[in-house]
Amino acid sequence: MSLRTILSLVFAILIILMSILLSMTTSSRSTREVEEKIGNTLSEVSYQMAENLDHFMWSRAGEIQIISKLDALRNPNNPERVHELLEDLKLNFPSFTWVGFLNPQGTIVASTGNILVGTDISKRPVYKEALKSQFIGDVHDAVLLSKLLPNPSGEPLQFVDISTPVHNAEGEFVGVLAAHLSWEWSRQVERSIMKPISDRMEELEILIVSKQDNVVLMGPKAMIGQPLELASIREAQSGKNYWRTEKWPDGVTYLTGYAYGDGYLNYLGLGWTVVVRQPADIAFESVNQLQTSIITIGSLAAVLFAVVGWFIAGIVAKPLKRIASAADRLRNGEQVEIPYQRSYKDIEILSASLRSLVDNLTQTENELGAMKSLAHHDKLTGLPNRIALDSYLDKAIHKTGQDGTALAFLYLDLDGFKKINDTLGHLAGDQLLQQVAVRLQSCVRSGEIISRLGGDEFIAILHTSRENAVQESRLIADEIIRRLNESFLIDGQQIKIGCSIGGSVWPTDGMELIETMRLADAALYASKRAGKNCTTFASEEAAGVT
């Protein structure tokens, strides 16, 4: 072959190889970053689902507990009045499918729809367990109610039981208040969480797995009632909230986020594991498209420059050699630019096109980096979110272990925020949260972090000495309360709020981070009980100091 032909072929091959190399490098990094971004999103969704499920159950259990204190039940001498009360409860809380009141012997004396009135259910757990204390049972199929309640879908009815003992003013046991929650409410929770992300994340599925035998309680129809064994479920049940890529029993590889429902406040939870999955080929579709685009652009560029090289091979051999040398260095991972050749117009175009190709690929990588940054920050306030908080804690623990300092956790909750939302609207509430975030950021020092956990809850992580951790942290806490007590200007109105703070110190208050953070959360509620707008540390609460 002639030199012209060889140069043209070599030039075309060089462009193709460089495009493939850049495609492989970019797609590999993009895959890792997209996997992490989507994985963290799935992890957040699973956590939100688990949190909402536990919050829902906590709310319903609390409602049953409150209803049990009413005089009509504590002195159940009028079954008709009890029946009216139960009907009102079911009307105002549709998630209660059936509510009944049992006499001390376990016979139903009043119920919604008068269903099962006169029936002895003293052998059922909903009665037997309530003799000890409040009972919350796991999901189960309907037994007595399956043929008595309306069921338009024809599918098996499933319930969650809640029951509580009822005592009169003298403390005597007078009966049991029992309720069945339709498991359909879990689908409502799922829809509320899936709605904001369904448009941008295809084929997303949420599964709820029981702690008992890992049976699927909610998910694809074919999997309901079947046991599910996955590494992600075992990790969730060990207390982790994260994500992983794994092959499921159906042979499909999914990107899987998981979280464990460990209860809410005084509700201990039923140990449900929430798993959110998306097929890996769907999750990485954008990366595959990017790789295809890079290869296509590179191939077209190779054809174009091969033709140009054919005609000017004798003239451009030397500058081509310089370009090839830069491409080789780029292939070896060096941070270099394709040289810009001004000798001849065609060579100038060639070098400019190559530089543009590399710049475009670099810009694509930068954009992916920006997407990763967005995944680590709260959309409303711009503060770091839970993902960024976890990453920060990993580094902070290492630093604290090296220099012998301590980490102080300050849980913050705004006092009066709900009233602002109710009176001025959620838009005003959002503006208030944004202004609060600015003031909170000004209160922490360099190297410390303040993160929004959700709603009007925040957490600050401070670096302190171990000897004076509480004193140093209190100075920051007092400054936060002072700053937040100052008026806010929202839509021309002066608004005032307060702030309750709970604090704890690691490793002084607890050797485990999760334990220490829970102590701070408990101290926050001590501040609420103490009258709000104040700070309580876990060590003070344990010592009985307010």
C-alpha positions, -999 to +999 in steps of 0.1 A: +000+000+000+011+035-006+021+059+021-011+079+015-032+048+020-013+037+051-015+072+066-052+074+059-059+040+074-037+047+105-054+081+110-089+065+108-079+037+132-063+062+156-095+082+158-116+051+163-093+038+190-093+071+208-131+073+206-134+037+220-109+045+247-127+076+258-160+058+255-148+030+278-132+054+302-162+077+303-188+050+304-170+032+332-169+063+354-204+073+343-217+038+352-202+041+387-216+076+393-250+068+378-251+036+399-243+055+430-268+083+422-297+060+415-287+036+443-288+065+468-321+076+454-335+041+459-320+040+494-338+073+502-371+060+488-369+028+508-361+048+540-390+072+533-413+042+528-402+025+560-405+058+579-440+065+565-452+030+573-440+032+609-454+067+612-488+056+599-489+026+623-478+049+652-506+073+644-533+046+642-521+030+674-522+064+691-557+070+679-569+037+693-552+045+725-569+079+728-603+065+718-600+039+746-598+067+772-633+081+763-660+078+789-683+059+766-658+030+765-645+033+801-681+030+812-696+007+785-731+006+799-747+019+766-737-004+737-756+019+713-735+049+723-703+027+719-715+017+684-720+054+674-686+062+687-670+034+666-689+044+635-676+079+639-641+066+642-644+045+610-660+074+592-632+099+600-604+073+595-613+052+565-581+031+570-600+014+599-619-014+580-635-027+612-636-015+648-651-034+677-655-033+715-652-066+734-664-072+770-640-087+795-649-122+784-639-116+748-674-113+733-680-084+708-707-061+722-705-033+696-688-029+662-689-009+630-717-022+608-727-044+638-705-071+622-697-100+645-717-086+674-722-113+699-693-134+686-668-148+711-632-141+699-615-147+732-592-172+715-580-147+689-546-129+695-564-095+691-581-103+725-556-125+742-526-102+736-545-071+746-551-085+781-514-076+787-509-043+769-516-027+736-512-052+707-502-046+671-502-077+649-485-083+616-502-085+582-525-115+580-554-128+559-590-121+570-606-150+589-639-141+604-644-109+583-635-123+549-672-129+539-687-101+559-669-071+545-673-057+510-646-068+486-651-054+451-617-066+439-623-102+448-587-106+461-580-120+496-585-094+523-555-087+545-554-067+578-532-054+604-546-057+640-545-031+667-561-037+701-558-022+736-572-029+770-598-005+784-600+003+821-625+024+840-616+053+864-609+028+892-584+009+870-607-021+865-605-040+832-638-034+814-630-046+779-609-045+748-610-020+719-599-038+687-595-026+651-585-040+618-566-018+594-569-027+557-535-035+542-546-014+512-533+017+530-498+006+523-505+010+486-516+046+493-483+052+511-465+037+481-483+059+456-476+091+476-438+082+475-437+070+439-456+099+424-427+125+424-402+101+409-423+078+386-418+101+356-380+100+358-374+065+371-390+037+350-400+002+362-395+011+399-411-014+423-415-013+461-416-045+482-424-049+519-410-080+535-421-094+569-396-101+595-412-135+600-398-159+574-391-130+550-425-133+534-434-106+508-464-086+522-465-061+493-450-061+458-456-079+425-487-100+427-468-133+419-444-127+449-470-118+476-470-145+503-438-160+491-405-160+510-377-138+496-340-144+504-317-116+494-284-102+507-300-067+508-328-080+531-302-095+555-283-062+555-315-042+561-324-064+590-290-058+605-298-021+607-283-008+574-300+016+550-281+015+517-282-001+483-266-028+462-267-043+427-277-080+430-293-108+411-328-117+422-345-151+422-361-144+388-326-142+373-327-105+366-301-081+381-316-051+399-303-020+415-317-024+450-323+001+478-333-012+512-342+001+547-355-015+579-386-002+598-374+001+633-404+019+646-414+055+653-411+072+687-427+049+712-440+025+685-414-003+682-424-014+647-431-048+633-397-053+617-408-047+581-380-045+555-387-021+525-369-030+493-370-007+462-357-022+429-351-011+393-338-034+365-301-027+360-305-024+322-331+004+327-310+021+354-280+023+331-298+031+299-285+067+298-249+054+302-254+030+273-268+058+251-238+080+260-214+052+250-232+047+218-231+084+210-194+086+217-186+057+195-208+070+167-192+105+169-158+089+169-166+067+140-179+095+119-149+116+128-127+087+117-143+085+083-141+122+078-105+126+087-094+095+068-107+111+036-090+144+045-058+125+053-059+107+019-054+140+001-030+157+023-011+127+038+022+139+024+018+173+039+003+165+073+025+135+083+045+155+108+015+173+126-004+140+125+025+124+144+022+151+171-016+145+173-011+108+175+015+112+203-010+133+223-037+107+218-014+080+230-007+100+262-044+106+266-049+068+263-024+063+290-044+085+313-024+117+312-042+150+314-032+165+281-048+184+253-048+176+216-023+201+201-038+229+181-021+228+146-021+261+126+001+250+097-027+241+073-064+247+073-073+210+072-049+201+099-063+231+120-098+217+115-087+182+124-070+193+156-099+216+166-124+188+160-104+164+182-101+190+209-138+197+207-145+160+210-123+156+241-138+188+256-174+175+250-165+142+267-149+161+296-180+184+298-202+153+299-182+140+328-184+173+346-222+173+342-224+139+357-203+153+386-228+181+390-257+155+391-238+137+419-235+170+438-273+176+435-279+142+449-261+152+481-280+184+488-316+192+499-335+206+469-353+233+490-327+247+513-295+237+496-282+221+529-265+187+528-290+158+529-288+124+546-265+110+519-240+138+524-244+135+562-235+098+561-204+106+539-194+134+563-197+112+594-174+085+578-147+111+575-154+129+608-151+096+628-117+090+613-105+125+621-119+124+656-102+090+663-069+105+652-069+137+672-088+126+703-116+151+699-154+145+701-184+149+679-214+167+692-249+160+677-275+188+679-310+177+668-331+208+659-368+211+655-386+244+648-412+255+673-443+270+657-435+260+621-467+240+616-487+271+625-469+291+598-477+264+573-514+263+584-519+301+584-497+314+557-494+284+534-467+260+524-450+285+501-444+308+530-432+278+550-407+269+523-394+305+523-391+304+560-371+271+558-348+287+533-341+317+556-336+293+585-311+273+565-290+305+559-290+314+596-281+279+606-252+278+582-238+310+597-238+294+632-215+264+624-178+266+619-156+255+590-153+218+588-187+213+606-220+204+590-257+212+593-281+189+574-318+190+568-334+157+578-368+165+565-397+189+573-385+213+599-360+190+614-322+196+612-291+182+627-257+199+633-225+180+637-198+199+657-162+192+665-154+198+702-129+188+728-138+158+749-134+175+782-157+205+775-179+191+747-213+200+763-201+235+772-187+242+738-218+227+721-242+247+742-226+280+731-234+270+695-269+258+705-276+291+723-265+311+693-288+290+670-318+296+693-309+333+695-306+337+657-338+318+651-357+338+677-350+369+656-379+379+634-382+366+598-396+387+570-419+366+548-441+383+522-439+416+541-449+400+574-428+397+605-427+361+617-413+347+649-405+310+657-386+291+683-363+262+682-360+231+705-326+213+705-314+180+718-277+172+721-254+143+726-217+137+724-198+109+708-181+089+721-189+102+756-227+094+756-225+063+734-198+042+716-221+037+686-230+066+664-266+055+659-270+051+697-255+086+702-278+102+676-309+085+691-299+100+725-298+134+709-332+128+693-346+118+728-330+149+743-349+170+717-382+157+730-371+164+765-366+200+754-401+200+740-415+187+773-395+214+792-414+241+774-396+243+740-371+269+727-343+255+748-315+229+747-312+196+766-282+173+764-285+136+768-261+136+798-282+163+815-314+143+809-298+112+823-288+131+854-322+147+858-309+182+850-333+204+829 
